Amino acid sequence: MTSLQVSEKNEKSLTEIIVVIVLVALLMASFIFYFFKQQGQITRAGFESIAQVFSARVTGIRAQWFMDSQPNVVNLKSNQVQPDGGRVLKVQVNKSGWVDTNNEALSCQIIWQYVMEAPLLYMKEPVGAVLVEHESQVEPYCQYSLSSGEYFTYHRNNGKVSEVKLAY
């Protein structure tokens, strides 16, 4: 091989490498663009799943309340060690058997802990828990929301969990 042929071959290899790098960079950029474009829908779908799990667990706790002859506190098996060292979660319920608490200051946070047995976090983002009281409403309710505006409500008096809605 002459030096001219070697030089042309090296140029070809270098050109091929640059073309491959540019193509990979374009594919990565398009993936990142579409991921961030769809991130809102992904977040909403996941939060809808959280609301459905919350609703199912509230219903399960009420079913246990019926099976236990309607006590004031429902004892549930837990996967986590509780403060007393055992694995029994003691869930307070109201007269109708829905998850509730006597602590008015942090009632919605405590209800979340009873039902979800997890911190108020979703995808490393805090979940806001607020007790909503309207003059027109007889009973206050809990609202669980993300900073992006999605929220769902839990009515303590009837156990109803709303669909995920957008605040704005």
C-alpha positions in Angstrom: 0.0 0.0 0.0 1.2 3.4 -0.8 1.1 6.2 1.6 -1.7 7.8 -0.4 -3.8 4.7 -0.1 -3.2 4.6 3.7 -4.1 8.2 4.0 -7.3 7.8 2.1 -8.2 4.7 4.2 -7.6 6.7 7.5 -9.7 9.5 6.2 -12.5 7.1 5.4 -12.3 5.5 8.8 -12.3 8.9 10.5 -15.3 10.1 8.4 -17.2 6.9 9.3 -16.5 7.4 13.0 -17.7 11.0 12.9 -20.9 10.0 11.0 -21.7 7.3 13.5 -21.1 9.7 16.5 -23.4 12.3 14.9 -26.1 9.7 14.3 -25.9 8.4 17.8 -26.0 12.0 19.2 -29.1 12.8 17.0 -30.9 9.6 18.2 -30.1 10.5 21.9 -31.3 14.1 21.4 -34.6 13.0 19.8 -35.2 10.4 22.6 -34.6 13.1 25.3 -36.9 15.5 23.5 -39.7 13.1 23.2 -39.2 11.9 26.8 -39.5 15.4 28.2 -42.5 16.1 25.9 -44.3 13.1 27.3 -43.2 13.5 30.9 -46.4 15.2 32.0 -48.5 12.3 30.7 -46.2 9.8 32.3 -46.5 11.6 35.6 -50.3 11.8 35.4 -50.6 8.1 34.5 -48.5 7.2 37.5 -50.4 9.5 39.9 -53.6 8.0 38.6 -52.2 4.6 39.6 -51.4 5.9 43.1 -55.0 7.2 43.4 -56.4 3.8 42.4 -54.1 2.0 44.9 -55.2 4.5 47.6 -58.9 3.8 46.8 -58.4 0.0 46.8 -56.6 0.0 50.1 -59.3 2.2 51.7 -61.9 -0.2 50.5 -59.8 -3.2 51.8 -59.5 -1.6 55.2 -63.3 -1.0 55.4 -63.8 -4.6 54.4 -61.6 -5.7 57.2 -63.6 -3.4 59.5 -66.7 -5.3 58.6 -65.1 -8.7 59.1 -63.8 -7.6 62.5 -67.3 -6.6 63.8 -66.8 -2.9 63.2 -64.2 -1.9 65.8 -62.8 1.7 66.3 -59.3 0.5 65.3 -58.6 -2.1 62.5 -55.5 -4.2 62.9 -53.7 -5.0 59.6 -50.7 -7.1 58.9 -47.8 -4.8 57.7 -44.6 -5.5 55.8 -42.9 -2.8 57.8 -41.9 -2.9 61.5 -44.2 -0.5 63.4 -43.1 1.8 66.3 -44.1 -0.8 68.9 -41.8 -3.3 67.3 -44.5 -5.5 65.8 -45.8 -5.9 62.3 -49.4 -5.0 63.0 -50.6 -1.6 61.8 -53.4 -0.1 63.9 -55.6 1.9 61.6 -58.2 4.3 63.1 -61.6 4.4 61.4 -64.7 6.5 61.9 -68.2 5.2 62.8 -68.8 4.3 59.1 -65.6 2.2 58.9 -63.7 4.6 56.7 -60.1 5.5 57.4 -60.0 8.6 59.7 -58.1 10.0 62.6 -58.8 12.1 65.7 -55.7 14.2 65.1 -57.1 17.2 63.2 -53.8 19.0 62.8 -52.2 16.3 60.6 -55.2 14.2 59.7 -54.6 13.9 56.0 -50.9 13.0 56.4 -51.8 10.4 59.0 -54.5 8.9 56.7 -51.9 8.7 53.9 -49.5 6.8 56.3 -52.3 4.4 57.4 -53.4 3.7 53.8 -50.2 3.7 51.8 -47.6 2.8 54.5 -45.2 5.0 52.6 -43.9 8.6 52.8 -45.7 11.4 51.0 -43.5 11.0 47.9 -44.1 10.2 44.3 -41.1 9.9 42.0 -38.9 11.7 44.5 -41.4 14.6 44.5 -43.3 15.5 47.6 -47.1 14.9 47.7 -49.0 17.7 49.3 -51.7 16.6 51.8 -54.2 19.3 52.8 -57.5 19.2 54.7 -60.0 21.2 52.7 -62.8 22.8 54.5 -65.5 24.8 52.7 -68.3 26.7 54.3 -70.7 25.0 51.8 -69.4 21.5 52.6 -70.6 19.7 55.7 -67.6 17.5 56.0 -64.0 18.5 55.2 -62.0 16.2 52.9 -58.3 15.5 52.2 -56.7 16.6 49.0 -53.4 14.9 47.8 -51.6 16.9 45.1 -48.4 17.2 43.1 -46.6 20.5 42.4 -47.5 20.0 38.7 -51.2 20.5 39.6 -52.5 16.9 39.6 -54.6 16.0 42.6 -57.2 13.6 44.0 -59.4 13.8 47.0 -60.5 11.5 49.8 -63.7 12.1 51.6 -63.4 10.7 55.1 -67.2 10.5 55.7 -68.0 8.2 52.8 -64.6 6.8 51.6 -64.9 8.2 48.1 -61.6 8.8 46.3 -61.9 11.0 43.3 -60.3 10.7 39.9 -57.0 12.6 39.4 -57.8 16.1 38.3 -55.6 19.0 37.1 -55.8 22.2 39.3 -54.9 24.7 36.5 
